[in-house]
Amino acid sequence: MTLPSSSRQIVSMDDELGTVRYCRRCDEWWPQDAEFWVIQRRPAGLRNTSRGRAYVLRSDVTGYTCRACRREQQARYATRRRGAA
């Protein structure tokens, strides 16, 4: 399923798969099931850091990462950790 970039949505309907979600990292459409996505929910008020600066989330944040990209991220992170040790 490929949509023109100007009309690209995050969530769409597919005849065979049902609801599908677009992953910007790998440029693929995946069915919106827990089997294909890692869903991270961070509640408002949670303390977080970015580039060494602390901040507090003002609203709830839900992040979606497809499992293929998540495995790739973890592999790169493990490689960097092994190289630093």
BALUM-727775 format. One record per residue: residue number from 1; residue in one letter; chain; z, x, y of N, C-alpha, C, O, CB in turn. Coordinates in nm, 2 decimals. Atoms other than C-alpha are relative to their C-alpha. Glycine has a CB too. Example, Ala and Ser with C-alpha at 12.3 -4.5 7.8 and 13.67 -1.06 7.14 Angstrom:
2
+-----+-----+-------+--------+--------+--------+--------+--------+--------+--------+--------+--------+--------+--------+--------+--------+--------+--------+
:   n : res : chain :    nc3 :    nc1 :    nc2 :   cac3 :   cac1 :   cac2 :    cc3 :    cc1 :    cc2 :    oc3 :    oc1 :    oc2 :   cbc3 :   cbc1 :   cbc2 :
+-----+-----+-------+--------+--------+--------+--------+--------+--------+--------+--------+--------+--------+--------+--------+--------+--------+--------+
:   1 :   a :     A :   0.00 :   0.09 :  -0.12 :   0.78 :   1.23 :  -0.45 :   0.00 :   0.09 :   0.12 :   0.07 :   0.19 :   0.12 :   0.12 :  -0.10 :   0.00 :
:   2 :   s :     A :   0.00 :  -0.09 :  -0.11 :   0.71 :   1.37 :  -0.11 :   0.08 :  -0.08 :   0.11 :   0.09 :  -0.03 :   0.22 :  -0.14 :   0.04 :   0.05 :
+-----+-----+-------+--------+--------+--------+--------+--------+--------+--------+--------+--------+--------+--------+--------+--------+--------+--------+
END
This chain:
85
+-----+-----+-------+--------+--------+--------+--------+--------+--------+--------+--------+--------+--------+--------+--------+--------+--------+--------+
:   n : res : chain :    nc3 :    nc1 :    nc2 :   cac3 :   cac1 :   cac2 :    cc3 :    cc1 :    cc2 :    oc3 :    oc1 :    oc2 :   cbc3 :   cbc1 :   cbc2 :
+-----+-----+-------+--------+--------+--------+--------+--------+--------+--------+--------+--------+--------+--------+--------+--------+--------+--------+
:   1 :   m :     A :   0.00 :   0.08 :  -0.12 :   0.00 :   0.00 :   0.00 :   0.00 :   0.09 :   0.12 :   0.10 :   0.16 :   0.15 :   0.12 :  -0.10 :   0.00 :
:   2 :   t :     A :   0.01 :  -0.08 :  -0.12 :  -0.11 :   0.16 :   0.32 :  -0.04 :  -0.09 :   0.12 :  -0.13 :  -0.16 :   0.12 :  -0.11 :   0.11 :  -0.01 :
:   3 :   l :     A :   0.02 :   0.07 :  -0.12 :  -0.09 :   0.01 :   0.67 :  -0.04 :   0.09 :   0.11 :   0.00 :   0.21 :   0.10 :   0.13 :  -0.08 :   0.04 :
:   4 :   p :     A :   0.03 :  -0.09 :  -0.11 :  -0.25 :   0.15 :   0.98 :   0.13 :   0.04 :   0.08 :   0.22 :  -0.04 :   0.09 :  -0.10 :  -0.07 :   0.10 :
:   5 :   s :     A :  -0.12 :  -0.05 :  -0.06 :   0.00 :   0.36 :   1.17 :   0.04 :  -0.08 :   0.12 :   0.16 :  -0.08 :   0.15 :  -0.02 :   0.15 :   0.04 :
:   6 :   s :     A :  -0.04 :   0.07 :  -0.12 :  -0.01 :   0.14 :   1.48 :   0.08 :  -0.13 :  -0.04 :   0.16 :  -0.18 :   0.04 :  -0.12 :  -0.04 :   0.08 :
:   7 :   s :     A :  -0.07 :   0.12 :   0.04 :   0.11 :  -0.16 :   1.28 :   0.11 :   0.02 :  -0.11 :   0.15 :  -0.07 :  -0.18 :  -0.10 :  -0.11 :  -0.05 :
:   8 :   r :     A :  -0.09 :  -0.03 :   0.11 :   0.35 :   0.02 :   1.04 :   0.14 :  -0.05 :   0.03 :   0.20 :  -0.03 :   0.14 :   0.01 :   0.15 :  -0.01 :
:   9 :   q :     A :  -0.13 :   0.06 :  -0.01 :   0.67 :  -0.16 :   0.98 :   0.09 :   0.07 :  -0.10 :   0.05 :   0.15 :  -0.18 :   0.00 :  -0.16 :  -0.03 :
:  10 :   i :     A :  -0.10 :  -0.06 :   0.09 :   0.99 :  -0.05 :   0.81 :   0.01 :  -0.07 :  -0.13 :   0.02 :  -0.01 :  -0.24 :   0.14 :   0.02 :   0.06 :
:  11 :   v :     A :  -0.01 :   0.08 :   0.11 :   1.01 :  -0.34 :   0.57 :  -0.12 :  -0.10 :  -0.01 :  -0.16 :  -0.15 :   0.09 :   0.13 :  -0.08 :   0.00 :
:  12 :   s :     A :   0.12 :   0.09 :   0.01 :   0.71 :  -0.54 :   0.43 :   0.01 :  -0.07 :  -0.14 :   0.09 :  -0.04 :  -0.22 :  -0.13 :   0.08 :   0.01 :
:  13 :   m :     A :   0.01 :   0.07 :   0.13 :   0.62 :  -0.77 :   0.14 :  -0.12 :   0.05 :  -0.07 :  -0.23 :   0.06 :  -0.01 :   0.00 :  -0.16 :   0.02 :
:  14 :   d :     A :   0.11 :  -0.04 :   0.09 :   0.40 :  -0.66 :  -0.15 :  -0.01 :  -0.11 :  -0.11 :   0.09 :  -0.16 :  -0.15 :   0.02 :   0.14 :  -0.06 :
:  15 :   d :     A :   0.03 :   0.10 :   0.10 :   0.24 :  -0.90 :  -0.40 :   0.07 :   0.03 :  -0.13 :   0.13 :  -0.06 :  -0.20 :  -0.14 :  -0.03 :  -0.02 :
:  16 :   e :     A :  -0.05 :  -0.04 :   0.14 :   0.35 :  -0.70 :  -0.71 :   0.15 :   0.04 :   0.01 :   0.22 :   0.01 :  -0.08 :  -0.08 :   0.11 :  -0.05 :
:  17 :   l :     A :  -0.14 :  -0.06 :  -0.01 :   0.67 :  -0.53 :  -0.59 :   0.10 :  -0.08 :   0.07 :   0.22 :  -0.06 :   0.06 :  -0.01 :   0.14 :   0.06 :
:  18 :   g :     A :  -0.09 :   0.08 :  -0.08 :   0.82 :  -0.79 :  -0.36 :   0.03 :   0.07 :   0.13 :  -0.06 :   0.12 :   0.19 :   0.14 :  -0.02 :  -0.08 :
:  19 :   t :     A :  -0.04 :  -0.07 :  -0.13 :   1.01 :  -0.64 :  -0.06 :  -0.01 :   0.15 :  -0.02 :   0.05 :   0.20 :  -0.11 :   0.14 :  -0.05 :   0.05 :
:  20 :   v :     A :   0.01 :  -0.14 :   0.01 :   0.92 :  -0.28 :   0.00 :   0.04 :   0.06 :   0.14 :   0.03 :  -0.01 :   0.24 :  -0.15 :   0.05 :  -0.03 :
:  21 :   r :     A :  -0.05 :  -0.07 :  -0.12 :   1.06 :  -0.03 :   0.25 :  -0.07 :   0.13 :   0.02 :  -0.10 :   0.20 :  -0.08 :   0.16 :   0.03 :   0.00 :
:  22 :   y :     A :   0.07 :  -0.12 :  -0.03 :   0.88 :   0.26 :   0.42 :   0.09 :   0.11 :   0.03 :   0.19 :   0.10 :   0.10 :  -0.09 :  -0.03 :   0.12 :
:  23 :   c :     A :  -0.08 :  -0.12 :  -0.03 :   1.02 :   0.61 :   0.41 :  -0.08 :   0.09 :   0.09 :  -0.20 :   0.13 :   0.05 :   0.03 :   0.07 :  -0.14 :
:  24 :   r :     A :   0.07 :  -0.08 :  -0.10 :   0.92 :   0.81 :   0.71 :  -0.02 :   0.15 :  -0.04 :  -0.11 :   0.22 :  -0.01 :   0.06 :   0.00 :   0.14 :
:  25 :   r :     A :   0.00 :  -0.14 :   0.04 :   1.00 :   1.15 :   0.55 :  -0.12 :   0.03 :  -0.10 :  -0.19 :   0.12 :  -0.08 :   0.13 :   0.04 :  -0.07 :
:  26 :   c :     A :   0.10 :  -0.03 :   0.10 :   0.77 :   1.12 :   0.25 :  -0.13 :  -0.08 :   0.02 :  -0.23 :  -0.07 :  -0.06 :   0.05 :  -0.02 :  -0.14 :
:  27 :   d :     A :   0.11 :   0.09 :  -0.03 :   0.53 :   0.86 :   0.40 :  -0.04 :  -0.08 :  -0.12 :  -0.16 :  -0.10 :  -0.14 :  -0.12 :   0.09 :   0.04 :
:  28 :   e :     A :   0.03 :   0.09 :   0.11 :   0.56 :   0.63 :   0.10 :   0.07 :  -0.13 :   0.01 :   0.17 :  -0.14 :   0.09 :   0.05 :   0.07 :  -0.13 :
:  29 :   w :     A :  -0.06 :   0.13 :   0.00 :   0.64 :   0.27 :   0.04 :   0.08 :  -0.01 :  -0.14 :   0.02 :   0.02 :  -0.24 :  -0.10 :  -0.12 :   0.01 :
:  30 :   w :     A :  -0.09 :   0.01 :   0.12 :   0.93 :   0.21 :  -0.22 :   0.06 :  -0.14 :   0.00 :   0.09 :  -0.20 :   0.10 :   0.11 :   0.10 :   0.00 :
:  31 :   p :     A :  -0.07 :   0.13 :   0.02 :   1.07 :  -0.12 :  -0.36 :   0.14 :   0.01 :   0.06 :   0.21 :   0.11 :   0.04 :   0.00 :  -0.05 :  -0.14 :
:  32 :   q :     A :  -0.13 :   0.00 :  -0.06 :   1.39 :  -0.22 :  -0.18 :   0.10 :  -0.03 :  -0.10 :   0.16 :  -0.14 :  -0.10 :   0.01 :  -0.09 :   0.13 :
:  33 :   d :     A :  -0.10 :   0.02 :   0.10 :   1.62 :  -0.18 :  -0.47 :   0.09 :   0.12 :   0.00 :   0.06 :   0.23 :   0.05 :  -0.06 :  -0.01 :  -0.15 :
:  34 :   a :     A :  -0.10 :  -0.11 :   0.00 :   1.93 :   0.04 :  -0.52 :  -0.05 :   0.11 :  -0.09 :  -0.01 :   0.23 :  -0.08 :   0.14 :  -0.05 :  -0.05 :
:  35 :   e :     A :   0.06 :  -0.11 :   0.09 :   1.73 :   0.23 :  -0.79 :  -0.09 :   0.10 :   0.08 :  -0.10 :   0.21 :   0.04 :  -0.09 :  -0.07 :  -0.11 :
:  36 :   f :     A :   0.09 :  -0.09 :  -0.08 :   1.49 :   0.37 :  -0.52 :   0.06 :   0.05 :   0.13 :   0.00 :   0.14 :   0.19 :  -0.12 :  -0.08 :   0.03 :
:  37 :   w :     A :  -0.06 :  -0.03 :  -0.13 :   1.72 :   0.40 :  -0.21 :   0.15 :   0.04 :  -0.01 :   0.22 :  -0.01 :  -0.10 :  -0.02 :  -0.11 :   0.09 :
:  38 :   v :     A :  -0.14 :  -0.03 :  -0.02 :   2.04 :   0.57 :  -0.12 :   0.04 :  -0.06 :   0.13 :  -0.02 :  -0.03 :   0.24 :   0.03 :   0.16 :   0.00 :
:  39 :   i :     A :  -0.04 :   0.08 :  -0.12 :   2.22 :   0.34 :   0.13 :   0.13 :   0.05 :   0.04 :   0.23 :   0.05 :  -0.03 :   0.00 :  -0.15 :  -0.03 :
:  40 :   q :     A :  -0.12 :  -0.05 :  -0.05 :   2.48 :   0.49 :   0.35 :   0.05 :  -0.09 :   0.12 :  -0.03 :  -0.11 :   0.21 :  -0.01 :   0.15 :   0.05 :
:  41 :   r :     A :  -0.05 :   0.09 :  -0.11 :   2.70 :   0.26 :   0.56 :   0.12 :   0.08 :   0.07 :   0.21 :   0.12 :   0.00 :   0.05 :  -0.13 :  -0.06 :
:  42 :   r :     A :  -0.11 :  -0.07 :  -0.07 :   2.92 :   0.42 :   0.83 :   0.05 :  -0.10 :   0.10 :  -0.02 :  -0.15 :   0.19 :  -0.05 :   0.13 :   0.07 :
:  43 :   p :     A :  -0.05 :   0.10 :  -0.09 :   3.15 :   0.18 :   1.01 :   0.03 :   0.05 :   0.14 :   0.05 :   0.17 :   0.16 :   0.13 :  -0.05 :  -0.06 :
:  44 :   a :     A :  -0.03 :  -0.04 :  -0.14 :   3.21 :   0.18 :   1.39 :   0.14 :   0.06 :   0.00 :   0.23 :   0.02 :  -0.07 :  -0.01 :  -0.13 :   0.09 :
:  45 :   g :     A :  -0.13 :  -0.07 :  -0.02 :   3.50 :   0.40 :   1.50 :   0.01 :   0.12 :  -0.09 :   0.11 :   0.20 :  -0.07 :   0.11 :  -0.10 :  -0.04 :
:  46 :   l :     A :   0.00 :  -0.12 :   0.09 :   3.41 :   0.67 :   1.24 :  -0.02 :   0.12 :   0.09 :  -0.12 :   0.13 :   0.17 :  -0.10 :  -0.01 :  -0.11 :
:  47 :   r :     A :   0.02 :  -0.13 :  -0.07 :   3.45 :   1.02 :   1.38 :  -0.11 :   0.08 :  -0.07 :  -0.12 :   0.08 :  -0.20 :   0.13 :   0.08 :   0.01 :
:  48 :   n :     A :   0.11 :  -0.07 :   0.05 :   3.14 :   1.23 :   1.33 :  -0.02 :   0.13 :   0.09 :   0.02 :   0.13 :   0.20 :  -0.13 :  -0.09 :  -0.01 :
:  49 :   t :     A :   0.04 :  -0.12 :  -0.08 :   3.00 :   1.57 :   1.45 :  -0.15 :   0.02 :  -0.01 :  -0.21 :  -0.01 :  -0.12 :   0.07 :   0.12 :  -0.05 :
:  50 :   s :     A :   0.14 :  -0.03 :  -0.01 :   2.65 :   1.67 :   1.55 :  -0.01 :   0.13 :   0.08 :   0.02 :   0.13 :   0.20 :  -0.09 :  -0.11 :   0.05 :
:  51 :   r :     A :   0.02 :  -0.13 :  -0.07 :   2.57 :   2.03 :   1.64 :   0.12 :   0.05 :   0.06 :   0.12 :   0.11 :   0.17 :  -0.11 :  -0.01 :   0.10 :
:  52 :   g :     A :  -0.13 :  -0.06 :  -0.04 :   2.93 :   2.12 :   1.67 :   0.07 :  -0.09 :   0.10 :   0.18 :  -0.06 :   0.15 :  -0.02 :   0.13 :   0.06 :
:  53 :   r :     A :  -0.06 :   0.08 :  -0.10 :   3.01 :   1.83 :   1.91 :   0.05 :  -0.13 :  -0.07 :  -0.02 :  -0.19 :  -0.15 :  -0.10 :  -0.04 :   0.11 :
:  54 :   a :     A :  -0.06 :   0.12 :   0.06 :   3.24 :   1.54 :   1.81 :  -0.04 :  -0.12 :   0.07 :  -0.05 :  -0.12 :   0.20 :   0.15 :   0.02 :  -0.01 :
:  55 :   y :     A :   0.03 :   0.13 :  -0.06 :   3.16 :   1.18 :   1.87 :   0.05 :  -0.11 :  -0.09 :   0.07 :  -0.09 :  -0.21 :  -0.15 :  -0.02 :   0.04 :
:  56 :   v :     A :  -0.04 :   0.11 :   0.08 :   3.27 :   0.84 :   1.76 :  -0.11 :  -0.11 :   0.00 :  -0.17 :  -0.14 :   0.11 :   0.13 :  -0.06 :   0.06 :
:  57 :   l :     A :   0.10 :   0.10 :   0.01 :   3.03 :   0.58 :   1.63 :   0.04 :  -0.13 :   0.08 :   0.15 :  -0.18 :   0.05 :  -0.04 :  -0.03 :  -0.14 :
:  58 :   r :     A :  -0.03 :   0.12 :  -0.08 :   3.02 :   0.27 :   1.87 :  -0.04 :  -0.12 :  -0.08 :   0.02 :  -0.23 :  -0.05 :  -0.06 :   0.01 :   0.13 :
:  59 :   s :     A :   0.04 :   0.12 :   0.08 :   2.85 :   0.04 :   1.62 :  -0.02 :   0.04 :  -0.14 :  -0.03 :   0.16 :  -0.17 :  -0.13 :  -0.07 :   0.06 :
:  60 :   d :     A :   0.02 :  -0.02 :   0.14 :   2.80 :   0.01 :   1.25 :  -0.14 :   0.06 :  -0.02 :  -0.23 :   0.02 :   0.05 :   0.01 :  -0.12 :  -0.09 :
:  61 :   v :     A :   0.13 :  -0.07 :   0.02 :   2.52 :   0.24 :   1.12 :  -0.03 :  -0.01 :  -0.15 :   0.06 :   0.02 :  -0.24 :   0.00 :   0.15 :   0.04 :
:  62 :   t :     A :   0.04 :   0.00 :   0.14 :   2.33 :   0.18 :   0.79 :  -0.12 :   0.09 :  -0.01 :  -0.22 :   0.07 :   0.06 :  -0.03 :  -0.14 :  -0.05 :
:  63 :   g :     A :   0.11 :  -0.10 :   0.02 :   2.10 :   0.47 :   0.68 :  -0.06 :  -0.02 :  -0.14 :   0.01 :  -0.03 :  -0.24 :   0.05 :   0.14 :   0.02 :
:  64 :   y :     A :   0.07 :   0.01 :   0.13 :   1.84 :   0.44 :   0.41 :  -0.08 :   0.13 :  -0.02 :  -0.15 :   0.18 :   0.07 :  -0.10 :  -0.12 :   0.00 :
:  65 :   t :     A :   0.08 :  -0.12 :   0.03 :   1.70 :   0.75 :   0.24 :  -0.05 :  -0.03 :  -0.14 :   0.02 :  -0.06 :  -0.23 :   0.09 :   0.13 :   0.00 :
:  66 :   c :     A :   0.06 :   0.03 :   0.13 :   1.46 :   0.72 :  -0.06 :   0.06 :   0.11 :  -0.09 :   0.08 :   0.22 :  -0.05 :  -0.15 :   0.00 :   0.00 :
:  67 :   r :     A :  -0.06 :  -0.09 :   0.09 :   1.59 :   0.89 :  -0.37 :  -0.08 :   0.13 :  -0.02 :  -0.03 :   0.23 :  -0.05 :   0.02 :  -0.07 :  -0.14 :
:  68 :   a :     A :   0.08 :  -0.12 :   0.01 :   1.29 :   1.13 :  -0.39 :   0.03 :   0.10 :   0.11 :   0.04 :   0.22 :   0.09 :  -0.15 :  -0.04 :   0.00 :
:  69 :   c :     A :  -0.03 :  -0.09 :  -0.11 :   1.36 :   1.27 :  -0.04 :   0.15 :   0.05 :  -0.01 :   0.17 :   0.16 :   0.02 :  -0.01 :  -0.08 :   0.13 :
:  70 :   r :     A :  -0.14 :  -0.04 :   0.02 :   1.74 :   1.28 :  -0.12 :   0.01 :   0.12 :  -0.10 :   0.08 :   0.21 :  -0.07 :   0.08 :  -0.12 :  -0.04 :
:  71 :   r :     A :   0.00 :  -0.11 :   0.10 :   1.68 :   1.50 :  -0.43 :  -0.06 :   0.12 :   0.07 :  -0.01 :   0.23 :   0.04 :  -0.09 :  -0.04 :  -0.12 :
:  72 :   e :     A :   0.06 :  -0.11 :  -0.07 :   1.45 :   1.72 :  -0.22 :   0.10 :   0.07 :   0.10 :   0.11 :   0.19 :   0.11 :  -0.13 :  -0.04 :   0.07 :
:  73 :   q :     A :  -0.10 :  -0.05 :  -0.09 :   1.72 :   1.75 :   0.05 :   0.11 :   0.08 :  -0.07 :   0.15 :   0.19 :  -0.03 :   0.06 :  -0.11 :   0.08 :
:  74 :   q :     A :  -0.11 :  -0.07 :   0.07 :   1.99 :   1.84 :  -0.20 :  -0.05 :   0.13 :  -0.06 :   0.03 :   0.22 :  -0.07 :   0.05 :  -0.10 :  -0.11 :
:  75 :   a :     A :   0.05 :  -0.13 :   0.06 :   1.77 :   2.10 :  -0.37 :  -0.01 :   0.11 :   0.11 :   0.02 :   0.22 :   0.09 :  -0.14 :  -0.02 :  -0.06 :
:  76 :   r :     A :   0.01 :  -0.10 :  -0.11 :   1.70 :   2.27 :  -0.03 :   0.14 :   0.04 :   0.04 :   0.16 :   0.16 :   0.07 :  -0.08 :  -0.06 :   0.12 :
:  77 :   y :     A :  -0.14 :  -0.04 :  -0.04 :   2.07 :   2.26 :   0.06 :   0.06 :   0.09 :  -0.10 :   0.12 :   0.19 :  -0.06 :   0.08 :  -0.13 :   0.01 :
:  78 :   a :     A :  -0.06 :  -0.09 :   0.11 :   2.17 :   2.41 :  -0.28 :  -0.07 :   0.14 :   0.01 :   0.00 :   0.24 :  -0.01 :  -0.03 :  -0.06 :  -0.13 :
:  79 :   t :     A :   0.06 :  -0.13 :  -0.01 :   1.91 :   2.69 :  -0.23 :   0.05 :   0.08 :   0.12 :   0.08 :   0.20 :   0.11 :  -0.15 :  -0.02 :   0.02 :
:  80 :   r :     A :  -0.06 :  -0.07 :  -0.12 :   2.04 :   2.77 :   0.12 :   0.14 :   0.05 :  -0.03 :   0.18 :   0.16 :   0.01 :   0.00 :  -0.09 :   0.12 :
:  81 :   r :     A :  -0.14 :  -0.04 :   0.04 :   2.40 :   2.77 :  -0.02 :   0.00 :   0.12 :  -0.09 :   0.09 :   0.21 :  -0.07 :   0.07 :  -0.12 :  -0.06 :
:  82 :   r :     A :   0.00 :  -0.12 :   0.09 :   2.31 :   3.01 :  -0.30 :  -0.05 :   0.12 :   0.07 :   0.00 :   0.23 :   0.04 :  -0.10 :  -0.03 :  -0.12 :
:  83 :   g :     A :   0.05 :  -0.12 :  -0.07 :   2.12 :   3.24 :  -0.06 :   0.11 :   0.05 :   0.09 :   0.11 :   0.17 :   0.12 :  -0.12 :  -0.04 :   0.08 :
:  84 :   a :     A :  -0.10 :  -0.04 :  -0.09 :   2.42 :   3.25 :   0.18 :   0.12 :   0.07 :  -0.08 :   0.19 :   0.15 :  -0.02 :   0.05 :  -0.11 :   0.08 :
:  85 :   a :     A :  -0.12 :  -0.06 :   0.08 :   2.67 :   3.34 :  -0.10 :  -0.03 :   0.14 :  -0.05 :   0.06 :   0.19 :  -0.12 :   0.03 :  -0.09 :  -0.12 :
+-----+-----+-------+--------+--------+--------+--------+--------+--------+--------+--------+--------+--------+--------+--------+--------+--------+--------+
END
